Amino acid sequence: MLIHHTQRDSKGVFYVGDSDSPIAELVYTKPAFDKMILEHTEVAEELKGQNVGYHLVEAAVEYARHHQLKILPLCPFANAVFKKKPEYQDVLMD
């Protein structure tokens, strides 16, 4: 599955599909140069059950690791993923 990423100023999105009408997305903001807030995850019905949401969160985690960012998962789905994945704790904001 190909996950795309785009960022403008302090807002960004990891997404699947077309940037104008993604079929899955994880939206975030960067309130500071070293922080990332995961705000919203949405996956189209046609992709349900394929772990697409998990892949989006994984992409955000890898991005955070690469750019030395800490993540605050305000999105309920992303927060649940962080609780299930102890290997993501290194990027979790205290």
PDB file of N, CA, C and O in Angstrom:
ATOM      1  N   MET A   1       0.844  -1.169   0.000  1.00  0.00           N
ATOM      2  CA  MET A   1       0.000   0.000   0.000  1.00  0.00           C
ATOM      3  C   MET A   1       0.896   1.241   0.000  1.00  0.00           C
ATOM      4  O   MET A   1       1.816   1.358   0.809  1.00  0.00           O
ATOM      5  N   LEU A   2       0.614   2.141  -0.901  1.00  0.00           N
ATOM      6  CA  LEU A   2       1.402   3.356  -1.033  1.00  0.00           C
ATOM      7  C   LEU A   2       0.776   4.476  -0.204  1.00  0.00           C
ATOM      8  O   LEU A   2      -0.359   4.888  -0.445  1.00  0.00           O
ATOM      9  N   ILE A   3       1.532   4.955   0.769  1.00  0.00           N
ATOM     10  CA  ILE A   3       1.072   6.063   1.609  1.00  0.00           C
ATOM     11  C   ILE A   3       1.836   7.309   1.197  1.00  0.00           C
ATOM     12  O   ILE A   3       3.066   7.330   1.178  1.00  0.00           O
ATOM     13  N   HIS A   4       1.084   8.334   0.871  1.00  0.00           N
ATOM     14  CA  HIS A   4       1.655   9.614   0.464  1.00  0.00           C
ATOM     15  C   HIS A   4       1.691  10.551   1.663  1.00  0.00           C
ATOM     16  O   HIS A   4       1.009  10.331   2.663  1.00  0.00           O
ATOM     17  N   HIS A   5       2.490  11.586   1.545  1.00  0.00           N
ATOM     18  CA  HIS A   5       2.581  12.572   2.614  1.00  0.00           C
ATOM     19  C   HIS A   5       2.703  13.951   1.995  1.00  0.00           C
ATOM     20  O   HIS A   5       3.432  14.152   1.023  1.00  0.00           O
ATOM     21  N   THR A   6       1.987  14.886   2.567  1.00  0.00           N
ATOM     22  CA  THR A   6       2.120  16.279   2.155  1.00  0.00           C
ATOM     23  C   THR A   6       2.025  17.151   3.391  1.00  0.00           C
ATOM     24  O   THR A   6       1.302  16.840   4.338  1.00  0.00           O
ATOM     25  N   GLN A   7       2.770  18.251   3.366  1.00  0.00           N
ATOM     26  CA  GLN A   7       2.749  19.190   4.490  1.00  0.00           C
ATOM     27  C   GLN A   7       2.832  20.605   3.945  1.00  0.00           C
ATOM     28  O   GLN A   7       3.630  20.905   3.056  1.00  0.00           O
ATOM     29  N   ARG A   8       1.992  21.465   4.496  1.00  0.00           N
ATOM     30  CA  ARG A   8       2.038  22.891   4.173  1.00  0.00           C
ATOM     31  C   ARG A   8       2.050  23.645   5.492  1.00  0.00           C
ATOM     32  O   ARG A   8       1.149  23.504   6.319  1.00  0.00           O
ATOM     33  N   ASP A   9       3.079  24.441   5.667  1.00  0.00           N
ATOM     34  CA  ASP A   9       3.237  25.202   6.902  1.00  0.00           C
ATOM     35  C   ASP A   9       3.182  24.244   8.089  1.00  0.00           C
ATOM     36  O   ASP A   9       4.005  23.334   8.187  1.00  0.00           O
ATOM     37  N   SER A  10       2.229  24.437   8.984  1.00  0.00           N
ATOM     38  CA  SER A  10       2.172  23.611  10.192  1.00  0.00           C
ATOM     39  C   SER A  10       1.131  22.499  10.112  1.00  0.00           C
ATOM     40  O   SER A  10       0.831  21.876  11.130  1.00  0.00           O
ATOM     41  N   LYS A  11       0.575  22.234   8.941  1.00  0.00           N
ATOM     42  CA  LYS A  11      -0.436  21.178   8.781  1.00  0.00           C
ATOM     43  C   LYS A  11       0.046  20.152   7.766  1.00  0.00           C
ATOM     44  O   LYS A  11       0.736  20.477   6.800  1.00  0.00           O
ATOM     45  N   GLY A  12      -0.336  18.911   8.014  1.00  0.00           N
ATOM     46  CA  GLY A  12       0.065  17.862   7.096  1.00  0.00           C
ATOM     47  C   GLY A  12      -0.906  16.706   7.094  1.00  0.00           C
ATOM     48  O   GLY A  12      -1.821  16.632   7.915  1.00  0.00           O
ATOM     49  N   VAL A  13      -0.688  15.806   6.154  1.00  0.00           N
ATOM     50  CA  VAL A  13      -1.554  14.639   6.034  1.00  0.00           C
ATOM     51  C   VAL A  13      -0.774  13.478   5.419  1.00  0.00           C
ATOM     52  O   VAL A  13       0.001  13.657   4.480  1.00  0.00           O
ATOM     53  N   PHE A  14      -0.995  12.294   5.968  1.00  0.00           N
ATOM     54  CA  PHE A  14      -0.560  11.047   5.364  1.00  0.00           C
ATOM     55  C   PHE A  14      -1.831  10.478   4.738  1.00  0.00           C
ATOM     56  O   PHE A  14      -2.877  10.449   5.388  1.00  0.00           O
ATOM     57  N   TYR A  15      -1.757  10.027   3.491  1.00  0.00           N
ATOM     58  CA  TYR A  15      -2.991   9.609   2.835  1.00  0.00           C
ATOM     59  C   TYR A  15      -2.750   8.507   1.813  1.00  0.00           C
ATOM     60  O   TYR A  15      -1.631   8.273   1.356  1.00  0.00           O
ATOM     61  N   VAL A  16      -3.850   7.844   1.477  1.00  0.00           N
ATOM     62  CA  VAL A  16      -3.877   6.816   0.441  1.00  0.00           C
ATOM     63  C   VAL A  16      -4.836   7.310  -0.626  1.00  0.00           C
ATOM     64  O   VAL A  16      -5.915   7.816  -0.316  1.00  0.00           O
ATOM     65  N   GLY A  17      -4.445   7.163  -1.874  1.00  0.00           N
ATOM     66  CA  GLY A  17      -5.290   7.593  -2.980  1.00  0.00           C
ATOM     67  C   GLY A  17      -4.846   8.935  -3.519  1.00  0.00           C
ATOM     68  O   GLY A  17      -3.673   9.299  -3.440  1.00  0.00           O
ATOM     69  N   ASP A  18      -5.790   9.654  -4.061  1.00  0.00           N
ATOM     70  CA  ASP A  18      -5.554  10.950  -4.687  1.00  0.00           C
ATOM     71  C   ASP A  18      -5.543  12.046  -3.622  1.00  0.00           C
ATOM     72  O   ASP A  18      -6.354  12.019  -2.697  1.00  0.00           O
ATOM     73  N   SER A  19      -4.637  13.002  -3.747  1.00  0.00           N
ATOM     74  CA  SER A  19      -4.542  14.070  -2.742  1.00  0.00           C
ATOM     75  C   SER A  19      -5.803  14.924  -2.683  1.00  0.00           C
ATOM     76  O   SER A  19      -6.118  15.483  -1.633  1.00  0.00           O
ATOM     77  N   ASP A  20      -6.527  15.034  -3.793  1.00  0.00           N
ATOM     78  CA  ASP A  20      -7.764  15.825  -3.802  1.00  0.00           C
ATOM     79  C   ASP A  20      -8.941  15.083  -3.179  1.00  0.00           C
ATOM     80  O   ASP A  20      -9.856  15.701  -2.635  1.00  0.00           O
ATOM     81  N   SER A  21      -8.912  13.761  -3.263  1.00  0.00           N
ATOM     82  CA  SER A  21      -9.987  12.968  -2.656  1.00  0.00           C
ATOM     83  C   SER A  21      -9.411  11.651  -2.146  1.00  0.00           C
ATOM     84  O   SER A  21      -9.622  10.597  -2.746  1.00  0.00           O
ATOM     85  N   PRO A  22      -8.679  11.722  -1.026  1.00  0.00           N
ATOM     86  CA  PRO A  22      -8.057  10.505  -0.482  1.00  0.00           C
ATOM     87  C   PRO A  22      -9.102   9.504   0.000  1.00  0.00           C
ATOM     88  O   PRO A  22     -10.202   9.878   0.408  1.00  0.00           O
ATOM     89  N   ILE A  23      -8.736   8.222  -0.057  1.00  0.00           N
ATOM     90  CA  ILE A  23      -9.650   7.192   0.439  1.00  0.00           C
ATOM     91  C   ILE A  23      -9.293   6.790   1.869  1.00  0.00           C
ATOM     92  O   ILE A  23     -10.005   6.013   2.505  1.00  0.00           O
ATOM     93  N   ALA A  24      -8.182   7.331   2.362  1.00  0.00           N
ATOM     94  CA  ALA A  24      -7.784   7.162   3.769  1.00  0.00           C
ATOM     95  C   ALA A  24      -6.816   8.288   4.092  1.00  0.00           C
ATOM     96  O   ALA A  24      -5.994   8.672   3.259  1.00  0.00           O
ATOM     97  N   GLU A  25      -6.920   8.819   5.321  1.00  0.00           N
ATOM     98  CA  GLU A  25      -6.016   9.906   5.688  1.00  0.00           C
ATOM     99  C   GLU A  25      -5.826  10.004   7.193  1.00  0.00           C
ATOM    100  O   GLU A  25      -6.690   9.634   7.987  1.00  0.00           O
ATOM    101  N   LEU A  26      -4.658  10.516   7.546  1.00  0.00           N
ATOM    102  CA  LEU A  26      -4.314  10.849   8.925  1.00  0.00           C
ATOM    103  C   LEU A  26      -3.835  12.296   8.897  1.00  0.00           C
ATOM    104  O   LEU A  26      -2.795  12.606   8.317  1.00  0.00           O
ATOM    105  N   VAL A  27      -4.599  13.168   9.523  1.00  0.00           N
ATOM    106  CA  VAL A  27      -4.324  14.600   9.509  1.00  0.00           C
ATOM    107  C   VAL A  27      -3.591  14.983  10.793  1.00  0.00           C
ATOM    108  O   VAL A  27      -3.924  14.508  11.879  1.00  0.00           O
ATOM    109  N   TYR A  28      -2.576  15.859  10.647  1.00  0.00           N
ATOM    110  CA  TYR A  28      -1.822  16.298  11.819  1.00  0.00           C
ATOM    111  C   TYR A  28      -1.472  17.779  11.713  1.00  0.00           C
ATOM    112  O   TYR A  28      -1.551  18.384  10.644  1.00  0.00           O
ATOM    113  N   THR A  29      -1.083  18.340  12.854  1.00  0.00           N
ATOM    114  CA  THR A  29      -0.527  19.687  12.892  1.00  0.00           C
ATOM    115  C   THR A  29       0.817  19.616  13.594  1.00  0.00           C
ATOM    116  O   THR A  29       1.094  18.690  14.356  1.00  0.00           O
ATOM    117  N   LYS A  30       1.649  20.619  13.320  1.00  0.00           N
ATOM    118  CA  LYS A  30       2.947  20.738  13.981  1.00  0.00           C
ATOM    119  C   LYS A  30       2.962  22.085  14.700  1.00  0.00           C
ATOM    120  O   LYS A  30       3.299  23.103  14.094  1.00  0.00           O
ATOM    121  N   PRO A  31       2.603  22.104  15.979  1.00  0.00           N
ATOM    122  CA  PRO A  31       2.567  23.365  16.717  1.00  0.00           C
ATOM    123  C   PRO A  31       3.947  23.916  17.053  1.00  0.00           C
ATOM    124  O   PRO A  31       4.085  25.085  17.412  1.00  0.00           O
ATOM    125  N   ALA A  32       4.969  23.069  16.934  1.00  0.00           N
ATOM    126  CA  ALA A  32       6.357  23.464  17.190  1.00  0.00           C
ATOM    127  C   ALA A  32       7.242  22.624  16.280  1.00  0.00           C
ATOM    128  O   ALA A  32       6.800  21.617  15.726  1.00  0.00           O
ATOM    129  N   PHE A  33       8.482  23.042  16.132  1.00  0.00           N
ATOM    130  CA  PHE A  33       9.381  22.342  15.210  1.00  0.00           C
ATOM    131  C   PHE A  33       9.633  20.896  15.604  1.00  0.00           C
ATOM    132  O   PHE A  33      10.011  20.084  14.760  1.00  0.00           O
ATOM    133  N   ASP A  34       9.429  20.559  16.878  1.00  0.00           N
ATOM    134  CA  ASP A  34       9.724  19.207  17.349  1.00  0.00           C
ATOM    135  C   ASP A  34       8.497  18.444  17.838  1.00  0.00           C
ATOM    136  O   ASP A  34       8.634  17.414  18.499  1.00  0.00           O
ATOM    137  N   LYS A  35       7.298  18.938  17.521  1.00  0.00           N
ATOM    138  CA  LYS A  35       6.063  18.297  17.985  1.00  0.00           C
ATOM    139  C   LYS A  35       5.085  18.088  16.837  1.00  0.00           C
ATOM    140  O   LYS A  35       5.023  18.872  15.891  1.00  0.00           O
ATOM    141  N   MET A  36       4.328  17.010  16.953  1.00  0.00           N
ATOM    142  CA  MET A  36       3.355  16.636  15.938  1.00  0.00           C
ATOM    143  C   MET A  36       2.094  16.162  16.653  1.00  0.00           C
ATOM    144  O   MET A  36       2.161  15.269  17.498  1.00  0.00           O
ATOM    145  N   ILE A  37       0.955  16.746  16.327  1.00  0.00           N
ATOM    146  CA  ILE A  37      -0.312  16.349  16.940  1.00  0.00           C
ATOM    147  C   ILE A  37      -1.142  15.603  15.900  1.00  0.00           C
ATOM    148  O   ILE A  37      -1.516  16.173  14.875  1.00  0.00           O
ATOM    149  N   LEU A  38      -1.431  14.324  16.164  1.00  0.00           N
ATOM    150  CA  LEU A  38      -2.283  13.539  15.277  1.00  0.00           C
ATOM    151  C   LEU A  38      -3.728  13.875  15.628  1.00  0.00           C
ATOM    152  O   LEU A  38      -4.185  13.600  16.737  1.00  0.00           O
ATOM    153  N   GLU A  39      -4.438  14.465  14.683  1.00  0.00           N
ATOM    154  CA  GLU A  39      -5.770  15.003  14.968  1.00  0.00           C
ATOM    155  C   GLU A  39      -6.923  14.122  14.518  1.00  0.00           C
ATOM    156  O   GLU A  39      -7.932  14.015  15.214  1.00  0.00           O
ATOM    157  N   HIS A  40      -6.779  13.488  13.353  1.00  0.00           N
ATOM    158  CA  HIS A  40      -7.941  12.805  12.788  1.00  0.00           C
ATOM    159  C   HIS A  40      -7.494  11.715  11.821  1.00  0.00           C
ATOM    160  O   HIS A  40      -6.613  11.928  10.989  1.00  0.00           O
ATOM    161  N   THR A  41      -8.111  10.552  11.942  1.00  0.00           N
ATOM    162  CA  THR A  41      -7.875   9.453  11.011  1.00  0.00           C
ATOM    163  C   THR A  41      -9.210   9.053  10.415  1.00  0.00           C
ATOM    164  O   THR A  41     -10.205   8.907  11.126  1.00  0.00           O
ATOM    165  N   GLU A  42      -9.222   8.876   9.098  1.00  0.00           N
ATOM    166  CA  GLU A  42     -10.442   8.441   8.424  1.00  0.00           C
ATOM    167  C   GLU A  42     -10.076   7.468   7.314  1.00  0.00           C
ATOM    168  O   GLU A  42      -9.151   7.710   6.538  1.00  0.00           O
ATOM    169  N   VAL A  43     -10.813   6.365   7.249  1.00  0.00           N
ATOM    170  CA  VAL A  43     -10.581   5.340   6.235  1.00  0.00           C
ATOM    171  C   VAL A  43     -11.914   5.037   5.570  1.00  0.00           C
ATOM    172  O   VAL A  43     -12.918   4.809   6.245  1.00  0.00           O
ATOM    173  N   ALA A  44     -11.918   5.036   4.233  1.00  0.00           N
ATOM    174  CA  ALA A  44     -13.140   4.749   3.475  1.00  0.00           C
ATOM    175  C   ALA A  44     -13.628   3.334   3.770  1.00  0.00           C
ATOM    176  O   ALA A  44     -12.841   2.434   4.066  1.00  0.00           O
ATOM    177  N   GLU A  45     -14.917   3.166   3.685  1.00  0.00           N
ATOM    178  CA  GLU A  45     -15.554   1.879   3.965  1.00  0.00           C
ATOM    179  C   GLU A  45     -14.924   0.751   3.144  1.00  0.00           C
ATOM    180  O   GLU A  45     -14.764  -0.363   3.644  1.00  0.00           O
ATOM    181  N   GLU A  46     -14.574   1.025   1.913  1.00  0.00           N
ATOM    182  CA  GLU A  46     -14.006  -0.002   1.031  1.00  0.00           C
ATOM    183  C   GLU A  46     -12.654  -0.539   1.511  1.00  0.00           C
ATOM    184  O   GLU A  46     -12.221  -1.607   1.079  1.00  0.00           O
ATOM    185  N   LEU A  47     -11.994   0.196   2.395  1.00  0.00           N
ATOM    186  CA  LEU A  47     -10.688  -0.236   2.909  1.00  0.00           C
ATOM    187  C   LEU A  47     -10.756  -0.779   4.331  1.00  0.00           C
ATOM    188  O   LEU A  47      -9.738  -1.201   4.880  1.00  0.00           O
ATOM    189  N   LYS A  48     -11.929  -0.772   4.926  1.00  0.00           N
ATOM    190  CA  LYS A  48     -12.072  -1.257   6.300  1.00  0.00           C
ATOM    191  C   LYS A  48     -11.623  -2.709   6.398  1.00  0.00           C
ATOM    192  O   LYS A  48     -11.865  -3.514   5.499  1.00  0.00           O
ATOM    193  N   GLY A  49     -10.971  -3.021   7.497  1.00  0.00           N
ATOM    194  CA  GLY A  49     -10.502  -4.377   7.738  1.00  0.00           C
ATOM    195  C   GLY A  49      -9.167  -4.702   7.090  1.00  0.00           C
ATOM    196  O   GLY A  49      -8.715  -5.844   7.162  1.00  0.00           O
ATOM    197  N   GLN A  50      -8.526  -3.725   6.459  1.00  0.00           N
ATOM    198  CA  GLN A  50      -7.248  -3.956   5.782  1.00  0.00           C
ATOM    199  C   GLN A  50      -6.072  -3.311   6.533  1.00  0.00           C
ATOM    200  O   GLN A  50      -4.968  -3.215   5.996  1.00  0.00           O
ATOM    201  N   ASN A  51      -6.311  -2.876   7.762  1.00  0.00           N
ATOM    202  CA  ASN A  51      -5.274  -2.263   8.609  1.00  0.00           C
ATOM    203  C   ASN A  51      -4.694  -0.981   8.034  1.00  0.00           C
ATOM    204  O   ASN A  51      -3.559  -0.619   8.344  1.00  0.00           O
ATOM    205  N   VAL A  52      -5.458  -0.296   7.205  1.00  0.00           N
ATOM    206  CA  VAL A  52      -4.980   0.938   6.585  1.00  0.00           C
ATOM    207  C   VAL A  52      -4.725   2.004   7.647  1.00  0.00           C
ATOM    208  O   VAL A  52      -3.726   2.720   7.579  1.00  0.00           O
ATOM    209  N   GLY A  53      -5.616   2.112   8.621  1.00  0.00           N
ATOM    210  CA  GLY A  53      -5.426   3.078   9.704  1.00  0.00           C
ATOM    211  C   GLY A  53      -4.119   2.836  10.443  1.00  0.00           C
ATOM    212  O   GLY A  53      -3.397   3.782  10.758  1.00  0.00           O
ATOM    213  N   TYR A  54      -3.814   1.573  10.721  1.00  0.00           N
ATOM    214  CA  TYR A  54      -2.547   1.235  11.378  1.00  0.00           C
ATOM    215  C   TYR A  54      -1.354   1.661  10.522  1.00  0.00           C
ATOM    216  O   TYR A  54      -0.364   2.176  11.041  1.00  0.00           O
ATOM    217  N   HIS A  55      -1.454   1.444   9.217  1.00  0.00           N
ATOM    218  CA  HIS A  55      -0.361   1.821   8.318  1.00  0.00           C
ATOM    219  C   HIS A  55      -0.162   3.338   8.293  1.00  0.00           C
ATOM    220  O   HIS A  55       0.969   3.814   8.190  1.00  0.00           O
ATOM    221  N   LEU A  56      -1.241   4.086   8.384  1.00  0.00           N
ATOM    222  CA  LEU A  56      -1.128   5.545   8.425  1.00  0.00           C
ATOM    223  C   LEU A  56      -0.420   5.997   9.701  1.00  0.00           C
ATOM    224  O   LEU A  56       0.450   6.867   9.658  1.00  0.00           O
ATOM    225  N   VAL A  57      -0.793   5.407  10.833  1.00  0.00           N
ATOM    226  CA  VAL A  57      -0.142   5.752  12.097  1.00  0.00           C
ATOM    227  C   VAL A  57       1.327   5.338  12.041  1.00  0.00           C
ATOM    228  O   VAL A  57       2.197   6.076  12.504  1.00  0.00           O
ATOM    229  N   GLU A  58       1.602   4.178  11.483  1.00  0.00           N
ATOM    230  CA  GLU A  58       2.990   3.720  11.345  1.00  0.00           C
ATOM    231  C   GLU A  58       3.805   4.705  10.495  1.00  0.00           C
ATOM    232  O   GLU A  58       4.961   4.985  10.811  1.00  0.00           O
ATOM    233  N   ALA A  59       3.213   5.224   9.430  1.00  0.00           N
ATOM    234  CA  ALA A  59       3.904   6.207   8.585  1.00  0.00           C
ATOM    235  C   ALA A  59       4.219   7.470   9.384  1.00  0.00           C
ATOM    236  O   ALA A  59       5.296   8.048   9.239  1.00  0.00           O
ATOM    237  N   ALA A  60       3.277   7.897  10.226  1.00  0.00           N
ATOM    238  CA  ALA A  60       3.503   9.086  11.062  1.00  0.00           C
ATOM    239  C   ALA A  60       4.625   8.827  12.064  1.00  0.00           C
ATOM    240  O   ALA A  60       5.456   9.704  12.304  1.00  0.00           O
ATOM    241  N   VAL A  61       4.655   7.647  12.641  1.00  0.00           N
ATOM    242  CA  VAL A  61       5.699   7.287  13.603  1.00  0.00           C
ATOM    243  C   VAL A  61       7.069   7.280  12.922  1.00  0.00           C
ATOM    244  O   VAL A  61       8.037   7.813  13.466  1.00  0.00           O
ATOM    245  N   GLU A  62       7.151   6.684  11.749  1.00  0.00           N
ATOM    246  CA  GLU A  62       8.424   6.654  11.023  1.00  0.00           C
ATOM    247  C   GLU A  62       8.869   8.067  10.639  1.00  0.00           C
ATOM    248  O   GLU A  62      10.055   8.388  10.712  1.00  0.00           O
ATOM    249  N   TYR A  63       7.933   8.894  10.239  1.00  0.00           N
ATOM    250  CA  TYR A  63       8.243  10.295   9.918  1.00  0.00           C
ATOM    251  C   TYR A  63       8.773  11.014  11.156  1.00  0.00           C
ATOM    252  O   TYR A  63       9.759  11.748  11.087  1.00  0.00           O
ATOM    253  N   ALA A  64       8.109  10.794  12.281  1.00  0.00           N
ATOM    254  CA  ALA A  64       8.533  11.424  13.541  1.00  0.00           C
ATOM    255  C   ALA A  64       9.930  10.962  13.936  1.00  0.00           C
ATOM    256  O   ALA A  64      10.753  11.773  14.362  1.00  0.00           O
ATOM    257  N   ARG A  65      10.200   9.693  13.801  1.00  0.00           N
ATOM    258  CA  ARG A  65      11.536   9.185  14.137  1.00  0.00           C
ATOM    259  C   ARG A  65      12.600   9.813  13.241  1.00  0.00           C
ATOM    260  O   ARG A  65      13.658  10.233  13.709  1.00  0.00           O
ATOM    261  N   HIS A  66      12.302   9.866  11.965  1.00  0.00           N
ATOM    262  CA  HIS A  66      13.269  10.413  11.007  1.00  0.00           C
ATOM    263  C   HIS A  66      13.564  11.892  11.252  1.00  0.00           C
ATOM    264  O   HIS A  66      14.682  12.354  11.024  1.00  0.00           O
ATOM    265  N   HIS A  67      12.559  12.628  11.715  1.00  0.00           N
ATOM    266  CA  HIS A  67      12.691  14.075  11.914  1.00  0.00           C
ATOM    267  C   HIS A  67      12.818  14.469  13.390  1.00  0.00           C
ATOM    268  O   HIS A  67      12.703  15.647  13.726  1.00  0.00           O
ATOM    269  N   GLN A  68      13.055  13.491  14.271  1.00  0.00           N
ATOM    270  CA  GLN A  68      13.216  13.724  15.703  1.00  0.00           C
ATOM    271  C   GLN A  68      12.043  14.527  16.288  1.00  0.00           C
ATOM    272  O   GLN A  68      12.246  15.544  16.952  1.00  0.00           O
ATOM    273  N   LEU A  69      10.829  14.059  16.032  1.00  0.00           N
ATOM    274  CA  LEU A  69       9.614  14.707  16.540  1.00  0.00           C
ATOM    275  C   LEU A  69       8.991  13.847  17.634  1.00  0.00           C
ATOM    276  O   LEU A  69       9.201  12.635  17.691  1.00  0.00           O
ATOM    277  N   LYS A  70       8.227  14.495  18.490  1.00  0.00           N
ATOM    278  CA  LYS A  70       7.407  13.787  19.475  1.00  0.00           C
ATOM    279  C   LYS A  70       5.956  13.930  19.047  1.00  0.00           C
ATOM    280  O   LYS A  70       5.550  14.970  18.529  1.00  0.00           O
ATOM    281  N   ILE A  71       5.176  12.874  19.267  1.00  0.00           N
ATOM    282  CA  ILE A  71       3.779  12.826  18.815  1.00  0.00           C
ATOM    283  C   ILE A  71       2.824  12.887  20.000  1.00  0.00           C
ATOM    284  O   ILE A  71       3.020  12.228  21.021  1.00  0.00           O
ATOM    285  N   LEU A  72       1.794  13.693  19.832  1.00  0.00           N
ATOM    286  CA  LEU A  72       0.657  13.720  20.752  1.00  0.00           C
ATOM    287  C   LEU A  72      -0.539  13.191  19.961  1.00  0.00           C
ATOM    288  O   LEU A  72      -1.051  13.894  19.090  1.00  0.00           O
ATOM    289  N   PRO A  73      -0.996  11.965  20.246  1.00  0.00           N
ATOM    290  CA  PRO A  73      -2.095  11.368  19.484  1.00  0.00           C
ATOM    291  C   PRO A  73      -3.469  11.753  20.051  1.00  0.00           C
ATOM    292  O   PRO A  73      -4.049  11.006  20.839  1.00  0.00           O
ATOM    293  N   LEU A  74      -3.979  12.911  19.650  1.00  0.00           N
ATOM    294  CA  LEU A  74      -5.310  13.334  20.102  1.00  0.00           C
ATOM    295  C   LEU A  74      -6.426  12.570  19.404  1.00  0.00           C
ATOM    296  O   LEU A  74      -7.510  12.405  19.964  1.00  0.00           O
ATOM    297  N   CYS A  75      -6.174  12.112  18.205  1.00  0.00           N
ATOM    298  CA  CYS A  75      -7.143  11.295  17.468  1.00  0.00           C
ATOM    299  C   CYS A  75      -7.400  10.014  18.267  1.00  0.00           C
ATOM    300  O   CYS A  75      -6.449   9.328  18.641  1.00  0.00           O
ATOM    301  N   PRO A  76      -8.663   9.682  18.533  1.00  0.00           N
ATOM    302  CA  PRO A  76      -8.966   8.479  19.327  1.00  0.00           C
ATOM    303  C   PRO A  76      -8.391   7.195  18.719  1.00  0.00           C
ATOM    304  O   PRO A  76      -7.902   6.331  19.446  1.00  0.00           O
ATOM    305  N   PHE A  77      -8.449   7.071  17.401  1.00  0.00           N
ATOM    306  CA  PHE A  77      -7.898   5.872  16.767  1.00  0.00           C
ATOM    307  C   PHE A  77      -6.385   5.807  16.965  1.00  0.00           C
ATOM    308  O   PHE A  77      -5.856   4.782  17.394  1.00  0.00           O
ATOM    309  N   ALA A  78      -5.696   6.892  16.654  1.00  0.00           N
ATOM    310  CA  ALA A  78      -4.233   6.919  16.801  1.00  0.00           C
ATOM    311  C   ALA A  78      -3.835   6.677  18.259  1.00  0.00           C
ATOM    312  O   ALA A  78      -2.859   5.977  18.528  1.00  0.00           O
ATOM    313  N   ASN A  79      -4.574   7.245  19.180  1.00  0.00           N
ATOM    314  CA  ASN A  79      -4.297   7.049  20.599  1.00  0.00           C
ATOM    315  C   ASN A  79      -4.420   5.566  20.962  1.00  0.00           C
ATOM    316  O   ASN A  79      -3.595   5.036  21.706  1.00  0.00           O
ATOM    317  N   ALA A  80      -5.445   4.903  20.437  1.00  0.00           N
ATOM    318  CA  ALA A  80      -5.634   3.473  20.702  1.00  0.00           C
ATOM    319  C   ALA A  80      -4.478   2.656  20.123  1.00  0.00           C
ATOM    320  O   ALA A  80      -4.036   1.685  20.736  1.00  0.00           O
ATOM    321  N   VAL A  81      -3.993   3.046  18.952  1.00  0.00           N
ATOM    322  CA  VAL A  81      -2.858   2.343  18.351  1.00  0.00           C
ATOM    323  C   VAL A  81      -1.620   2.495  19.231  1.00  0.00           C
ATOM    324  O   VAL A  81      -0.898   1.525  19.459  1.00  0.00           O
ATOM    325  N   PHE A  82      -1.374   3.702  19.725  1.00  0.00           N
ATOM    326  CA  PHE A  82      -0.211   3.924  20.587  1.00  0.00           C
ATOM    327  C   PHE A  82      -0.297   3.084  21.857  1.00  0.00           C
ATOM    328  O   PHE A  82       0.729   2.630  22.364  1.00  0.00           O
ATOM    329  N   LYS A  83      -1.496   2.874  22.375  1.00  0.00           N
ATOM    330  CA  LYS A  83      -1.658   2.054  23.579  1.00  0.00           C
ATOM    331  C   LYS A  83      -1.381   0.583  23.298  1.00  0.00           C
ATOM    332  O   LYS A  83      -0.957  -0.151  24.190  1.00  0.00           O
ATOM    333  N   LYS A  84      -1.620   0.147  22.056  1.00  0.00           N
ATOM    334  CA  LYS A  84      -1.402  -1.248  21.679  1.00  0.00           C
ATOM    335  C   LYS A  84       0.023  -1.530  21.212  1.00  0.00           C
ATOM    336  O   LYS A  84       0.445  -2.685  21.171  1.00  0.00           O
ATOM    337  N   LYS A  85       0.765  -0.480  20.860  1.00  0.00           N
ATOM    338  CA  LYS A  85       2.083  -0.662  20.263  1.00  0.00           C
ATOM    339  C   LYS A  85       3.174  -0.073  21.166  1.00  0.00           C
ATOM    340  O   LYS A  85       3.525   1.098  21.018  1.00  0.00           O
ATOM    341  N   PRO A  86       3.705  -0.855  22.083  1.00  0.00           N
ATOM    342  CA  PRO A  86       4.753  -0.328  22.966  1.00  0.00           C
ATOM    343  C   PRO A  86       5.992   0.130  22.191  1.00  0.00           C
ATOM    344  O   PRO A  86       6.751   0.967  22.678  1.00  0.00           O
ATOM    345  N   GLU A  87       6.195  -0.406  21.004  1.00  0.00           N
ATOM    346  CA  GLU A  87       7.358  -0.010  20.203  1.00  0.00           C
ATOM    347  C   GLU A  87       7.259   1.418  19.661  1.00  0.00           C
ATOM    348  O   GLU A  87       8.221   1.932  19.091  1.00  0.00           O
ATOM    349  N   TYR A  88       6.111   2.053  19.833  1.00  0.00           N
ATOM    350  CA  TYR A  88       5.938   3.442  19.396  1.00  0.00           C
ATOM    351  C   TYR A  88       6.189   4.444  20.525  1.00  0.00           C
ATOM    352  O   TYR A  88       6.140   5.652  20.297  1.00  0.00           O
ATOM    353  N   GLN A  89       6.452   3.964  21.717  1.00  0.00           N
ATOM    354  CA  GLN A  89       6.585   4.849  22.878  1.00  0.00           C
ATOM    355  C   GLN A  89       7.751   5.828  22.761  1.00  0.00           C
ATOM    356  O   GLN A  89       7.753   6.867  23.421  1.00  0.00           O
ATOM    357  N   ASP A  90       8.736   5.509  21.933  1.00  0.00           N
ATOM    358  CA  ASP A  90       9.886   6.391  21.796  1.00  0.00           C
ATOM    359  C   ASP A  90       9.535   7.747  21.180  1.00  0.00           C
ATOM    360  O   ASP A  90      10.260   8.722  21.375  1.00  0.00           O
ATOM    361  N   VAL A  91       8.428   7.813  20.440  1.00  0.00           N
ATOM    362  CA  VAL A  91       8.035   9.082  19.827  1.00  0.00           C
ATOM    363  C   VAL A  91       6.839   9.720  20.520  1.00  0.00           C
ATOM    364  O   VAL A  91       6.385  10.792  20.119  1.00  0.00           O
ATOM    365  N   LEU A  92       6.331   9.067  21.554  1.00  0.00           N
ATOM    366  CA  LEU A  92       5.170   9.582  22.277  1.00  0.00           C
ATOM    367  C   LEU A  92       5.559  10.758  23.158  1.00  0.00           C
ATOM    368  O   LEU A  92       6.531  10.694  23.911  1.00  0.00           O
ATOM    369  N   MET A  93       4.794  11.819  23.052  1.00  0.00           N
ATOM    370  CA  MET A  93       5.054  13.015  23.864  1.00  0.00           C
ATOM    371  C   MET A  93       4.738  12.704  25.316  1.00  0.00           C
ATOM    372  O   MET A  93       3.729  12.065  25.616  1.00  0.00           O
ATOM    373  N   ASP A  94       5.603  13.156  26.217  1.00  0.00           N
ATOM    374  CA  ASP A  94       5.412  12.924  27.665  1.00  0.00           C
ATOM    375  C   ASP A  94       4.243  13.720  28.197  1.00  0.00           C
ATOM    376  O   ASP A  94       3.938  13.648  29.388  1.00  0.00           O
TER     377      ASP A  94
END
